[in-house]
Each structure stands twice: as C-alpha cells, then as structure tokens.
Amino acid sequence: MVKVYSTTTCPWCTKAKSYLASKNIDFIDANVQDDMNARDEMLNLSHQNGVPVINIDGNIVIGFDKAKIDELLNLS
C-alpha cells in the first residue's frame, strides 16, 4: 500500500503524486490540510510537519525522494 500525505498547495506533493501515477502505482492521497485524522496519522508515523510524507508498505519517505521511492517499489 502506498499513501501520500499532502496538502493542496504543496508543489512537491504534486510532483510525488504525478510521479507515482506515471509509474502506474495506485496510492491513497491523504490531504492533511483538510483531514485532521490523516494529519495525526502522518505525525505519528513520521514525526514531521512537512509534506509530502509517503508511506510505502510501512516504510516512510520524507519529501519527494525519487531514488528511495524507486528502491521501495522496485522501480529501478
């Protein structure tokens, strides 16, 4: 499972989601700006306030770290 914690105004969130879509990776978009439960979940998992935070099968990626995303999804 891939879950992207994002906000509507975050350009790096948009890049991360676009990248995942371009690789045909299904993901859940959790908008932490509107959904306080998603915000709390993100904070508990990452201890970060910044977005994007990407949860790939329990592995937390802070920011749009393409190399780490590729590694975790075996996209190399």
PQR file with spaces between the fields and no chain letter, atoms N, CA, C, O and H, PARSE charges and radii, in Angstrom:
ATOM       1  N    MET     1       0.833   -1.185    0.000 -0.4000 1.5000
ATOM       2  CA   MET     1       0.000    0.000    0.000 -0.0000 2.0000
ATOM       3  C    MET     1       0.875    1.245    0.000  0.5500 1.7000
ATOM       4  O    MET     1       1.885    1.315    0.700 -0.5500 1.4000
ATOM       5  N    VAL     2       0.468    2.220   -0.795 -0.4000 1.5000
ATOM       6  CA   VAL     2       1.169    3.497   -0.857 -0.0000 2.0000
ATOM       7  C    VAL     2       0.180    4.588   -0.466  0.5500 1.7000
ATOM       8  O    VAL     2      -0.927    4.675   -0.996 -0.5500 1.4000
ATOM       9  H    VAL     2      -0.353    2.162   -1.364  0.4000 1.0000
ATOM      10  N    LYS     3       0.611    5.408    0.469 -0.4000 1.5000
ATOM      11  CA   LYS     3      -0.231    6.528    0.923 -0.0000 2.0000
ATOM      12  C    LYS     3       0.618    7.782    0.904  0.5500 1.7000
ATOM      13  O    LYS     3       1.719    7.804    1.455 -0.5500 1.4000
ATOM      14  H    LYS     3       1.511    5.338    0.900  0.4000 1.0000
ATOM      15  N    VAL     4       0.106    8.827    0.269 -0.4000 1.5000
ATOM      16  CA   VAL     4       0.810   10.106    0.183 -0.0000 2.0000
ATOM      17  C    VAL     4       0.072   11.108    1.064  0.5500 1.7000
ATOM      18  O    VAL     4      -1.100   11.408    0.838 -0.5500 1.4000
ATOM      19  H    VAL     4      -0.788    8.809   -0.179  0.4000 1.0000
ATOM      20  N    TYR     5       0.766   11.613    2.055 -0.4000 1.5000
ATOM      21  CA   TYR     5       0.217   12.669    2.908 -0.0000 2.0000
ATOM      22  C    TYR     5       0.622   13.987    2.260  0.5500 1.7000
ATOM      23  O    TYR     5       1.807   14.243    2.044 -0.5500 1.4000
ATOM      24  H    TYR     5       1.719   11.369    2.238  0.4000 1.0000
ATOM      25  N    SER     6      -0.362   14.816    1.954 -0.4000 1.5000
ATOM      26  CA   SER     6      -0.086   16.008    1.161 -0.0000 2.0000
ATOM      27  C    SER     6      -1.006   17.152    1.558  0.5500 1.7000
ATOM      28  O    SER     6      -1.895   17.003    2.397 -0.5500 1.4000
ATOM      29  H    SER     6      -1.325   14.608    2.129  0.4000 1.0000
ATOM      30  N    THR     7      -0.763   18.301    0.928 -0.4000 1.5000
ATOM      31  CA   THR     7      -1.679   19.435    1.016 -0.0000 2.0000
ATOM      32  C    THR     7      -1.981   19.884   -0.407  0.5500 1.7000
ATOM      33  O    THR     7      -1.293   19.491   -1.349 -0.5500 1.4000
ATOM      34  H    THR     7      -0.041   18.422    0.247  0.4000 1.0000
ATOM      35  N    THR     8      -3.006   20.704   -0.556 -0.4000 1.5000
ATOM      36  CA   THR     8      -3.405   21.139   -1.897 -0.0000 2.0000
ATOM      37  C    THR     8      -2.420   22.133   -2.512  0.5500 1.7000
ATOM      38  O    THR     8      -2.377   22.278   -3.733 -0.5500 1.4000
ATOM      39  H    THR     8      -3.565   21.023    0.210  0.4000 1.0000
ATOM      40  N    THR     9      -1.629   22.818   -1.684 -0.4000 1.5000
ATOM      41  CA   THR     9      -0.751   23.868   -2.206 -0.0000 2.0000
ATOM      42  C    THR     9       0.714   23.454   -2.296  0.5500 1.7000
ATOM      43  O    THR     9       1.566   24.276   -2.631 -0.5500 1.4000
ATOM      44  H    THR     9      -1.664   22.700   -0.692  0.4000 1.0000
ATOM      45  N    CYS    10       1.015   22.200   -2.004 -0.4000 1.5000
ATOM      46  CA   CYS    10       2.402   21.732   -1.956 -0.0000 2.0000
ATOM      47  C    CYS    10       2.874   21.270   -3.341  0.5500 1.7000
ATOM      48  O    CYS    10       2.378   20.267   -3.855 -0.5500 1.4000
ATOM      49  H    CYS    10       0.322   21.532   -1.733  0.4000 1.0000
ATOM      50  N    PRO    11       3.835   21.997   -3.956 -0.5600 1.5000
ATOM      51  CA   PRO    11       4.297   21.588   -5.287  0.2800 2.0000
ATOM      52  C    PRO    11       5.025   20.233   -5.287  0.5500 1.7000
ATOM      53  O    PRO    11       4.929   19.484   -6.259 -0.5500 1.4000
ATOM      54  N    TRP    12       5.748   19.918   -4.209 -0.4000 1.5000
ATOM      55  CA   TRP    12       6.454   18.632   -4.150 -0.0000 2.0000
ATOM      56  C    TRP    12       5.487   17.474   -3.975  0.5500 1.7000
ATOM      57  O    TRP    12       5.761   16.356   -4.411 -0.5500 1.4000
ATOM      58  H    TRP    12       5.826   20.527   -3.420  0.4000 1.0000
ATOM      59  N    CYS    13       4.356   17.743   -3.336 -0.4000 1.5000
ATOM      60  CA   CYS    13       3.309   16.719   -3.223 -0.0000 2.0000
ATOM      61  C    CYS    13       2.756   16.397   -4.606  0.5500 1.7000
ATOM      62  O    CYS    13       2.558   15.234   -4.958 -0.5500 1.4000
ATOM      63  H    CYS    13       4.133   18.651   -2.981  0.4000 1.0000
ATOM      64  N    THR    14       2.514   17.443   -5.378 -0.4000 1.5000
ATOM      65  CA   THR    14       2.008   17.261   -6.740 -0.0000 2.0000
ATOM      66  C    THR    14       3.004   16.472   -7.576  0.5500 1.7000
ATOM      67  O    THR    14       2.615   15.580   -8.330 -0.5500 1.4000
ATOM      68  H    THR    14       2.675   18.387   -5.092  0.4000 1.0000
ATOM      69  N    LYS    15       4.290   16.798   -7.445 -0.4000 1.5000
ATOM      70  CA   LYS    15       5.322   16.069   -8.191 -0.0000 2.0000
ATOM      71  C    LYS    15       5.360   14.591   -7.781  0.5500 1.7000
ATOM      72  O    LYS    15       5.466   13.710   -8.633 -0.5500 1.4000
ATOM      73  H    LYS    15       4.606   17.522   -6.833  0.4000 1.0000
ATOM      74  N    ALA    16       5.274   14.332   -6.494 -0.4000 1.5000
ATOM      75  CA   ALA    16       5.318   12.953   -5.998 -0.0000 2.0000
ATOM      76  C    ALA    16       4.119   12.162   -6.516  0.5500 1.7000
ATOM      77  O    ALA    16       4.274   11.032   -6.979 -0.5500 1.4000
ATOM      78  H    ALA    16       5.188   15.048   -5.801  0.4000 1.0000
ATOM      79  N    LYS    17       2.939   12.745   -6.441 -0.4000 1.5000
ATOM      80  CA   LYS    17       1.730   12.053   -6.901 -0.0000 2.0000
ATOM      81  C    LYS    17       1.756   11.849   -8.408  0.5500 1.7000
ATOM      82  O    LYS    17       1.338   10.800   -8.899 -0.5500 1.4000
ATOM      83  H    LYS    17       2.814   13.663   -6.065  0.4000 1.0000
ATOM      84  N    SER    18       2.239   12.832   -9.141 -0.4000 1.5000
ATOM      85  CA   SER    18       2.351   12.697  -10.595 -0.0000 2.0000
ATOM      86  C    SER    18       3.346   11.600  -10.960  0.5500 1.7000
ATOM      87  O    SER    18       3.115   10.828  -11.890 -0.5500 1.4000
ATOM      88  H    SER    18       2.579   13.684   -8.742  0.4000 1.0000
ATOM      89  N    TYR    19       4.444   11.538  -10.230 -0.4000 1.5000
ATOM      90  CA   TYR    19       5.450   10.512  -10.486 -0.0000 2.0000
ATOM      91  C    TYR    19       4.866    9.116  -10.249  0.5500 1.7000
ATOM      92  O    TYR    19       5.032    8.223  -11.080 -0.5500 1.4000
ATOM      93  H    TYR    19       4.632   12.165   -9.474  0.4000 1.0000
ATOM      94  N    LEU    20       4.188    8.932   -9.122 -0.4000 1.5000
ATOM      95  CA   LEU    20       3.579    7.637   -8.825 -0.0000 2.0000
ATOM      96  C    LEU    20       2.554    7.262   -9.902  0.5500 1.7000
ATOM      97  O    LEU    20       2.507    6.115  -10.346 -0.5500 1.4000
ATOM      98  H    LEU    20       4.054    9.657   -8.447  0.4000 1.0000
ATOM      99  N    ALA    21       1.751    8.216  -10.310 -0.4000 1.5000
ATOM     100  CA   ALA    21       0.753    7.956  -11.353 -0.0000 2.0000
ATOM     101  C    ALA    21       1.431    7.576  -12.665  0.5500 1.7000
ATOM     102  O    ALA    21       0.952    6.691  -13.374 -0.5500 1.4000
ATOM     103  H    ALA    21       1.789    9.148   -9.949  0.4000 1.0000
ATOM     104  N    SER    22       2.546    8.237  -12.995 -0.4000 1.5000
ATOM     105  CA   SER    22       3.257    7.943  -14.246 -0.0000 2.0000
ATOM     106  C    SER    22       3.834    6.529  -14.255  0.5500 1.7000
ATOM     107  O    SER    22       4.077    5.954  -15.317 -0.5500 1.4000
ATOM     108  H    SER    22       2.936    8.956  -12.419  0.4000 1.0000
ATOM     109  N    LYS    23       4.051    5.977  -13.067 -0.4000 1.5000
ATOM     110  CA   LYS    23       4.576    4.615  -12.936 -0.0000 2.0000
ATOM     111  C    LYS    23       3.451    3.603  -12.698  0.5500 1.7000
ATOM     112  O    LYS    23       3.704    2.437  -12.396 -0.5500 1.4000
ATOM     113  H    LYS    23       3.854    6.443  -12.205  0.4000 1.0000
ATOM     114  N    ASN    24       2.200    4.071  -12.839 -0.4000 1.5000
ATOM     115  CA   ASN    24       1.014    3.220  -12.630 -0.0000 2.0000
ATOM     116  C    ASN    24       0.958    2.609  -11.235  0.5500 1.7000
ATOM     117  O    ASN    24       0.536    1.466  -11.061 -0.5500 1.4000
ATOM     118  H    ASN    24       1.994    5.018  -13.084  0.4000 1.0000
ATOM     119  N    ILE    25       1.393    3.390  -10.237 -0.4000 1.5000
ATOM     120  CA   ILE    25       1.344    2.964   -8.846 -0.0000 2.0000
ATOM     121  C    ILE    25       0.055    3.520   -8.232  0.5500 1.7000
ATOM     122  O    ILE    25      -0.156    4.732   -8.204 -0.5500 1.4000
ATOM     123  H    ILE    25       1.736    4.319  -10.378  0.4000 1.0000
ATOM     124  N    ASP    26      -0.798    2.626   -7.745 -0.4000 1.5000
ATOM     125  CA   ASP    26      -2.005    3.065   -7.044 -0.0000 2.0000
ATOM     126  C    ASP    26      -1.611    3.614   -5.677  0.5500 1.7000
ATOM     127  O    ASP    26      -0.780    3.029   -4.981 -0.5500 1.4000
ATOM     128  H    ASP    26      -0.627    1.641   -7.767  0.4000 1.0000
ATOM     129  N    PHE    27      -2.204    4.726   -5.301 -0.4000 1.5000
ATOM     130  CA   PHE    27      -1.901    5.311   -3.995 -0.0000 2.0000
ATOM     131  C    PHE    27      -3.135    6.000   -3.441  0.5500 1.7000
ATOM     132  O    PHE    27      -4.056    6.366   -4.170 -0.5500 1.4000
ATOM     133  H    PHE    27      -2.879    5.201   -5.866  0.4000 1.0000
ATOM     134  N    ILE    28      -3.120    6.162   -2.137 -0.4000 1.5000
ATOM     135  CA   ILE    28      -4.156    6.915   -1.438 -0.0000 2.0000
ATOM     136  C    ILE    28      -3.599    8.309   -1.195  0.5500 1.7000
ATOM     137  O    ILE    28      -2.485    8.456   -0.691 -0.5500 1.4000
ATOM     138  H    ILE    28      -2.372    5.864   -1.545  0.4000 1.0000
ATOM     139  N    ASP    29      -4.358    9.318   -1.547 -0.4000 1.5000
ATOM     140  CA   ASP    29      -3.959   10.700   -1.302 -0.0000 2.0000
ATOM     141  C    ASP    29      -4.655   11.173   -0.034  0.5500 1.7000
ATOM     142  O    ASP    29      -5.874   11.337   -0.013 -0.5500 1.4000
ATOM     143  H    ASP    29      -5.263    9.199   -1.956  0.4000 1.0000
ATOM     144  N    ALA    30      -3.884   11.389    1.016 -0.4000 1.5000
ATOM     145  CA   ALA    30      -4.422   11.850    2.298 -0.0000 2.0000
ATOM     146  C    ALA    30      -4.078   13.326    2.468  0.5500 1.7000
ATOM     147  O    ALA    30      -2.926   13.680    2.719 -0.5500 1.4000
ATOM     148  H    ALA    30      -2.893   11.256    0.999  0.4000 1.0000
ATOM     149  N    ASN    31      -5.085   14.177    2.330 -0.4000 1.5000
ATOM     150  CA   ASN    31      -4.878   15.617    2.430 -0.0000 2.0000
ATOM     151  C    ASN    31      -4.892   16.028    3.903  0.5500 1.7000
ATOM     152  O    ASN    31      -5.949   16.092    4.531 -0.5500 1.4000
ATOM     153  H    ASN    31      -6.020   13.890    2.126  0.4000 1.0000
ATOM     154  N    VAL    32      -3.713   16.302    4.439 -0.4000 1.5000
ATOM     155  CA   VAL    32      -3.585   16.623    5.865 -0.0000 2.0000
ATOM     156  C    VAL    32      -4.049   18.045    6.181  0.5500 1.7000
ATOM     157  O    VAL    32      -4.176   18.422    7.346 -0.5500 1.4000
ATOM     158  H    VAL    32      -2.854   16.250    3.929  0.4000 1.0000
ATOM     159  N    GLN    33      -4.296   18.815    5.149 -0.4000 1.5000
ATOM     160  CA   GLN    33      -4.818   20.164    5.319 -0.0000 2.0000
ATOM     161  C    GLN    33      -6.296   20.098    5.707  0.5500 1.7000
ATOM     162  O    GLN    33      -6.771   20.910    6.501 -0.5500 1.4000
ATOM     163  H    GLN    33      -4.192   18.508    4.203  0.4000 1.0000
ATOM     164  N    ASP    34      -7.015   19.135    5.147 -0.4000 1.5000
ATOM     165  CA   ASP    34      -8.454   19.013    5.364 -0.0000 2.0000
ATOM     166  C    ASP    34      -8.829   17.906    6.344  0.5500 1.7000
ATOM     167  O    ASP    34      -9.889   17.967    6.967 -0.5500 1.4000
ATOM     168  H    ASP    34      -6.629   18.475    4.502  0.4000 1.0000
ATOM     169  N    ASP    35      -7.979   16.902    6.485 -0.4000 1.5000
ATOM     170  CA   ASP    35      -8.307   15.711    7.260 -0.0000 2.0000
ATOM     171  C    ASP    35      -7.389   15.620    8.492  0.5500 1.7000
ATOM     172  O    ASP    35      -6.227   15.226    8.390 -0.5500 1.4000
ATOM     173  H    ASP    35      -7.118   16.852    5.979  0.4000 1.0000
ATOM     174  N    MET    36      -7.935   15.992    9.643 -0.4000 1.5000
ATOM     175  CA   MET    36      -7.123   16.009   10.869 -0.0000 2.0000
ATOM     176  C    MET    36      -6.697   14.599   11.296  0.5500 1.7000
ATOM     177  O    MET    36      -5.636   14.441   11.900 -0.5500 1.4000
ATOM     178  H    MET    36      -8.879   16.313    9.725  0.4000 1.0000
ATOM     179  N    ASN    37      -7.495   13.581   10.998 -0.4000 1.5000
ATOM     180  CA   ASN    37      -7.086   12.210   11.310 -0.0000 2.0000
ATOM     181  C    ASN    37      -5.865   11.821   10.493  0.5500 1.7000
ATOM     182  O    ASN    37      -4.945   11.186   11.009 -0.5500 1.4000
ATOM     183  H    ASN    37      -8.357   13.710   10.508  0.4000 1.0000
ATOM     184  N    ALA    38      -5.853   12.201    9.214 -0.4000 1.5000
ATOM     185  CA   ALA    38      -4.693   11.922    8.356 -0.0000 2.0000
ATOM     186  C    ALA    38      -3.473   12.693    8.852  0.5500 1.7000
ATOM     187  O    ALA    38      -2.354   12.181    8.826 -0.5500 1.4000
ATOM     188  H    ALA    38      -6.600   12.717    8.795  0.4000 1.0000
ATOM     189  N    ARG    39      -3.696   13.919    9.300 -0.4000 1.5000
ATOM     190  CA   ARG    39      -2.595   14.738    9.826 -0.0000 2.0000
ATOM     191  C    ARG    39      -1.987   14.069   11.056  0.5500 1.7000
ATOM     192  O    ARG    39      -0.766   13.968   11.171 -0.5500 1.4000
ATOM     193  H    ARG    39      -4.605   14.335    9.321  0.4000 1.0000
ATOM     194  N    ASP    40      -2.833   13.617   11.966 -0.4000 1.5000
ATOM     195  CA   ASP    40      -2.343   12.951   13.179 -0.0000 2.0000
ATOM     196  C    ASP    40      -1.612   11.652   12.832  0.5500 1.7000
ATOM     197  O    ASP    40      -0.578   11.335   13.420 -0.5500 1.4000
ATOM     198  H    ASP    40      -3.825   13.699   11.872  0.4000 1.0000
ATOM     199  N    GLU    41      -2.157   10.912   11.880 -0.4000 1.5000
ATOM     200  CA   GLU    41      -1.528    9.666   11.437 -0.0000 2.0000
ATOM     201  C    GLU    41      -0.137    9.949   10.872  0.5500 1.7000
ATOM     202  O    GLU    41       0.822    9.246   11.191 -0.5500 1.4000
ATOM     203  H    GLU    41      -2.998   11.169   11.403  0.4000 1.0000
ATOM     204  N    MET    42      -0.028   10.986   10.028 -0.4000 1.5000
ATOM     205  CA   MET    42       1.250   11.366    9.434 -0.0000 2.0000
ATOM     206  C    MET    42       2.255   11.750   10.521  0.5500 1.7000
ATOM     207  O    MET    42       3.411   11.330   10.479 -0.5500 1.4000
ATOM     208  H    MET    42      -0.807   11.558    9.768  0.4000 1.0000
ATOM     209  N    LEU    43       1.816   12.543   11.485 -0.4000 1.5000
ATOM     210  CA   LEU    43       2.710   12.974   12.567 -0.0000 2.0000
ATOM     211  C    LEU    43       3.192   11.778   13.394  0.5500 1.7000
ATOM     212  O    LEU    43       4.360   11.722   13.780 -0.5500 1.4000
ATOM     213  H    LEU    43       0.877   12.885   11.519  0.4000 1.0000
ATOM     214  N    ASN    44       2.310   10.835   13.663 -0.4000 1.5000
ATOM     215  CA   ASN    44       2.692    9.654   14.435 -0.0000 2.0000
ATOM     216  C    ASN    44       3.695    8.783   13.681  0.5500 1.7000
ATOM     217  O    ASN    44       4.611    8.222   14.282 -0.5500 1.4000
ATOM     218  H    ASN    44       1.362   10.880   13.350  0.4000 1.0000
ATOM     219  N    LEU    45       3.519    8.673   12.363 -0.4000 1.5000
ATOM     220  CA   LEU    45       4.412    7.838   11.562 -0.0000 2.0000
ATOM     221  C    LEU    45       5.767    8.485   11.303  0.5500 1.7000
ATOM     222  O    LEU    45       6.804    7.823   11.358 -0.5500 1.4000
ATOM     223  H    LEU    45       2.775    9.129   11.874  0.4000 1.0000
ATOM     224  N    SER    46       5.748    9.784   11.020 -0.4000 1.5000
ATOM     225  CA   SER    46       6.965   10.444   10.523 -0.0000 2.0000
ATOM     226  C    SER    46       7.598   11.427   11.493  0.5500 1.7000
ATOM     227  O    SER    46       8.773   11.764   11.348 -0.5500 1.4000
ATOM     228  H    SER    46       4.906   10.321   10.975  0.4000 1.0000
ATOM     229  N    HIS    47       6.841   11.892   12.478 -0.4000 1.5000
ATOM     230  CA   HIS    47       7.301   12.945   13.391 -0.0000 2.0000
ATOM     231  C    HIS    47       7.676   14.210   12.615  0.5500 1.7000
ATOM     232  O    HIS    47       8.539   14.981   13.034 -0.5500 1.4000
ATOM     233  H    HIS    47       5.887   11.618   12.596  0.4000 1.0000
ATOM     234  N    GLN    48       7.003   14.405   11.469 -0.4000 1.5000
ATOM     235  CA   GLN    48       7.262   15.549   10.599 -0.0000 2.0000
ATOM     236  C    GLN    48       5.984   16.347   10.409  0.5500 1.7000
ATOM     237  O    GLN    48       4.889   15.787   10.357 -0.5500 1.4000
ATOM     238  H    GLN    48       6.302   13.779   11.129  0.4000 1.0000
ATOM     239  N    ASN    49       6.136   17.665   10.306 -0.4000 1.5000
ATOM     240  CA   ASN    49       5.010   18.526    9.941 -0.0000 2.0000
ATOM     241  C    ASN    49       4.978   18.800    8.447  0.5500 1.7000
ATOM     242  O    ASN    49       3.932   19.136    7.890 -0.5500 1.4000
ATOM     243  H    ASN    49       7.025   18.120   10.348  0.4000 1.0000
ATOM     244  N    GLY    50       6.144   18.654    7.793 -0.4000 1.5000
ATOM     245  CA   GLY    50       6.247   18.971    6.374 -0.0000 2.0000
ATOM     246  C    GLY    50       5.691   17.856    5.502  0.5500 1.7000
ATOM     247  O    GLY    50       5.647   16.692    5.901 -0.5500 1.4000
ATOM     248  H    GLY    50       6.993   18.381    8.246  0.4000 1.0000
ATOM     249  N    VAL    51       5.273   18.234    4.315 -0.4000 1.5000
ATOM     250  CA   VAL    51       4.769   17.278    3.332 -0.0000 2.0000
ATOM     251  C    VAL    51       5.590   17.414    2.046  0.5500 1.7000
ATOM     252  O    VAL    51       6.210   18.458    1.842 -0.5500 1.4000
ATOM     253  H    VAL    51       5.309   19.180    3.991  0.4000 1.0000
ATOM     254  N    PRO    52       5.619   16.430    1.196 -0.5600 1.5000
ATOM     255  CA   PRO    52       4.916   15.165    1.312  0.2800 2.0000
ATOM     256  C    PRO    52       5.626   14.189    2.245  0.5500 1.7000
ATOM     257  O    PRO    52       6.847   14.214    2.405 -0.5500 1.4000
ATOM     258  N    VAL    53       4.820   13.339    2.846 -0.4000 1.5000
ATOM     259  CA   VAL    53       5.297   12.154    3.552 -0.0000 2.0000
ATOM     260  C    VAL    53       4.641   10.984    2.830  0.5500 1.7000
ATOM     261  O    VAL    53       3.424   10.964    2.647 -0.5500 1.4000
ATOM     262  H    VAL    53       3.828   13.318    2.716  0.4000 1.0000
ATOM     263  N    ILE    54       5.444   10.014    2.423 -0.4000 1.5000
ATOM     264  CA   ILE    54       4.925    8.886    1.659 -0.0000 2.0000
ATOM     265  C    ILE    54       5.153    7.610    2.454  0.5500 1.7000
ATOM     266  O    ILE    54       6.269    7.315    2.881 -0.5500 1.4000
ATOM     267  H    ILE    54       6.433   10.030    2.572  0.4000 1.0000
ATOM     268  N    ASN    55       4.075    6.863    2.642 -0.4000 1.5000
ATOM     269  CA   ASN    55       4.141    5.589    3.351 -0.0000 2.0000
ATOM     270  C    ASN    55       4.044    4.483    2.302  0.5500 1.7000
ATOM     271  O    ASN    55       3.007    4.309    1.661 -0.5500 1.4000
ATOM     272  H    ASN    55       3.168    7.103    2.295  0.4000 1.0000
ATOM     273  N    ILE    56       5.140    3.738    2.135 -0.4000 1.5000
ATOM     274  CA   ILE    56       5.175    2.634    1.181 -0.0000 2.0000
ATOM     275  C    ILE    56       5.328    1.353    1.983  0.5500 1.7000
ATOM     276  O    ILE    56       6.425    1.008    2.424 -0.5500 1.4000
ATOM     277  H    ILE    56       5.982    3.879    2.656  0.4000 1.0000
ATOM     278  N    ASP    57       4.218    0.654    2.166 -0.4000 1.5000
ATOM     279  CA   ASP    57       4.217   -0.612    2.920 -0.0000 2.0000
ATOM     280  C    ASP    57       4.917   -0.484    4.270  0.5500 1.7000
ATOM     281  O    ASP    57       5.674   -1.367    4.672 -0.5500 1.4000
ATOM     282  H    ASP    57       3.328    0.934    1.807  0.4000 1.0000
ATOM     283  N    GLY    58       4.657    0.630    4.969 -0.4000 1.5000
ATOM     284  CA   GLY    58       5.230    0.829    6.291 -0.0000 2.0000
ATOM     285  C    GLY    58       6.580    1.513    6.301  0.5500 1.7000
ATOM     286  O    GLY    58       7.097    1.839    7.370 -0.5500 1.4000
ATOM     287  H    GLY    58       4.042    1.348    4.642  0.4000 1.0000
ATOM     288  N    ASN    59       7.166    1.738    5.129 -0.4000 1.5000
ATOM     289  CA   ASN    59       8.423    2.484    5.017 -0.0000 2.0000
ATOM     290  C    ASN    59       8.090    3.940    4.747  0.5500 1.7000
ATOM     291  O    ASN    59       7.366    4.253    3.802 -0.5500 1.4000
ATOM     292  H    ASN    59       6.747    1.473    4.261  0.4000 1.0000
ATOM     293  N    ILE    60       8.617    4.827    5.572 -0.4000 1.5000
ATOM     294  CA   ILE    60       8.281    6.246    5.477 -0.0000 2.0000
ATOM     295  C    ILE    60       9.343    6.986    4.673  0.5500 1.7000
ATOM     296  O    ILE    60      10.537    6.904    4.960 -0.5500 1.4000
ATOM     297  H    ILE    60       9.205    4.573    6.340  0.4000 1.0000
ATOM     298  N    VAL    61       8.878    7.709    3.660 -0.4000 1.5000
ATOM     299  CA   VAL    61       9.750    8.546    2.829 -0.0000 2.0000
ATOM     300  C    VAL    61       9.351    9.990    3.090  0.5500 1.7000
ATOM     301  O    VAL    61       8.193   10.368    2.918 -0.5500 1.4000
ATOM     302  H    VAL    61       7.908    7.776    3.426  0.4000 1.0000
ATOM     303  N    ILE    62      10.331   10.796    3.509 -0.4000 1.5000
ATOM     304  CA   ILE    62      10.088   12.212    3.776 -0.0000 2.0000
ATOM     305  C    ILE    62      10.460   12.995    2.523  0.5500 1.7000
ATOM     306  O    ILE    62      11.583   12.892    2.029 -0.5500 1.4000
ATOM     307  H    ILE    62      11.273   10.489    3.649  0.4000 1.0000
ATOM     308  N    GLY    63       9.517   13.772    2.014 -0.4000 1.5000
ATOM     309  CA   GLY    63       9.772   14.554    0.809 -0.0000 2.0000
ATOM     310  C    GLY    63       9.672   13.694   -0.441  0.5500 1.7000
ATOM     311  O    GLY    63       9.374   12.502   -0.364 -0.5500 1.4000
ATOM     312  H    GLY    63       8.604   13.855    2.415  0.4000 1.0000
ATOM     313  N    PHE    64       9.920   14.301   -1.586 -0.4000 1.5000
ATOM     314  CA   PHE    64       9.880   13.585   -2.858 -0.0000 2.0000
ATOM     315  C    PHE    64      11.278   13.057   -3.146  0.5500 1.7000
ATOM     316  O    PHE    64      12.044   13.658   -3.899 -0.5500 1.4000
ATOM     317  H    PHE    64      10.162   15.269   -1.649  0.4000 1.0000
ATOM     318  N    ASP    65      11.592   11.930   -2.539 -0.4000 1.5000
ATOM     319  CA   ASP    65      12.885   11.266   -2.700 -0.0000 2.0000
ATOM     320  C    ASP    65      12.709   10.154   -3.732  0.5500 1.7000
ATOM     321  O    ASP    65      12.425    9.005   -3.395 -0.5500 1.4000
ATOM     322  H    ASP    65      10.969   11.441   -1.927  0.4000 1.0000
ATOM     323  N    LYS    66      12.888   10.532   -5.009 -0.4000 1.5000
ATOM     324  CA   LYS    66      12.618    9.614   -6.109 -0.0000 2.0000
ATOM     325  C    LYS    66      13.428    8.328   -6.009  0.5500 1.7000
ATOM     326  O    LYS    66      12.899    7.244   -6.254 -0.5500 1.4000
ATOM     327  H    LYS    66      13.120   11.465   -5.284  0.4000 1.0000
ATOM     328  N    ALA    67      14.697    8.437   -5.653 -0.4000 1.5000
ATOM     329  CA   ALA    67      15.556    7.244   -5.548 -0.0000 2.0000
ATOM     330  C    ALA    67      15.024    6.272   -4.479  0.5500 1.7000
ATOM     331  O    ALA    67      15.000    5.060   -4.688 -0.5500 1.4000
ATOM     332  H    ALA    67      15.126    9.318   -5.454  0.4000 1.0000
ATOM     333  N    LYS    68      14.606    6.816   -3.352 -0.4000 1.5000
ATOM     334  CA   LYS    68      14.071    5.973   -2.274 -0.0000 2.0000
ATOM     335  C    LYS    68      12.737    5.353   -2.685  0.5500 1.7000
ATOM     336  O    LYS    68      12.478    4.182   -2.404 -0.5500 1.4000
ATOM     337  H    LYS    68      14.625    7.802   -3.183  0.4000 1.0000
ATOM     338  N    ILE    69      11.899    6.134   -3.347 -0.4000 1.5000
ATOM     339  CA   ILE    69      10.614    5.629   -3.836 -0.0000 2.0000
ATOM     340  C    ILE    69      10.859    4.485   -4.816  0.5500 1.7000
ATOM     341  O    ILE    69      10.233    3.430   -4.719 -0.5500 1.4000
ATOM     342  H    ILE    69      12.109    7.085   -3.576  0.4000 1.0000
ATOM     343  N    ASP    70      11.769    4.701   -5.756 -0.4000 1.5000
ATOM     344  CA   ASP    70      12.092    3.666   -6.749 -0.0000 2.0000
ATOM     345  C    ASP    70      12.604    2.400   -6.067  0.5500 1.7000
ATOM     346  O    ASP    70      12.230    1.287   -6.436 -0.5500 1.4000
ATOM     347  H    ASP    70      12.277    5.558   -5.836  0.4000 1.0000
ATOM     348  N    GLU    71      13.455    2.585   -5.078 -0.4000 1.5000
ATOM     349  CA   GLU    71      14.018    1.430   -4.353 -0.0000 2.0000
ATOM     350  C    GLU    71      12.916    0.643   -3.651  0.5500 1.7000
ATOM     351  O    GLU    71      12.859   -0.583   -3.757 -0.5500 1.4000
ATOM     352  H    GLU    71      13.759    3.489   -4.778  0.4000 1.0000
ATOM     353  N    LEU    72      12.045    1.345   -2.938 -0.4000 1.5000
ATOM     354  CA   LEU    72      10.999    0.671   -2.165 -0.0000 2.0000
ATOM     355  C    LEU    72       9.942    0.004   -3.046  0.5500 1.7000
ATOM     356  O    LEU    72       9.320   -0.981   -2.649 -0.5500 1.4000
ATOM     357  H    LEU    72      12.091    2.340   -2.852  0.4000 1.0000
ATOM     358  N    LEU    73       9.748    0.556   -4.244 -0.4000 1.5000
ATOM     359  CA   LEU    73       8.747   -0.003   -5.160 -0.0000 2.0000
ATOM     360  C    LEU    73       9.372   -0.879   -6.247  0.5500 1.7000
ATOM     361  O    LEU    73       8.682   -1.335   -7.158 -0.5500 1.4000
ATOM     362  H    LEU    73      10.253    1.356   -4.566  0.4000 1.0000
ATOM     363  N    ASN    74      10.685   -1.111   -6.144 -0.4000 1.5000
ATOM     364  CA   ASN    74      11.415   -1.923   -7.132 -0.0000 2.0000
ATOM     365  C    ASN    74      11.208   -1.380   -8.556  0.5500 1.7000
ATOM     366  O    ASN    74      10.892   -2.130   -9.480 -0.5500 1.4000
ATOM     367  H    ASN    74      11.246   -0.741   -5.404  0.4000 1.0000
ATOM     368  N    LEU    75      11.392   -0.079   -8.708 -0.4000 1.5000
ATOM     369  CA   LEU    75      11.179    0.561   -9.998 -0.0000 2.0000
ATOM     370  C    LEU    75      12.472    0.834  -10.779  0.5500 1.7000
ATOM     371  O    LEU    75      12.417    1.398  -11.872 -0.5500 1.4000
ATOM     372  H    LEU    75      11.649    0.530   -7.958  0.4000 1.0000
ATOM     373  N    SER    76      13.613    0.450  -10.247 -0.4000 1.5000
ATOM     374  CA   SER    76      14.883    0.801  -10.905 -0.0000 2.0000
ATOM     375  C    SER    76      15.142    0.091  -12.171  0.5500 1.7000
ATOM     376  O    SER    76      16.176    0.311  -12.802 -0.5500 1.4000
ATOM     377  H    SER    76      13.658   -0.008   -9.359  0.4000 1.0000
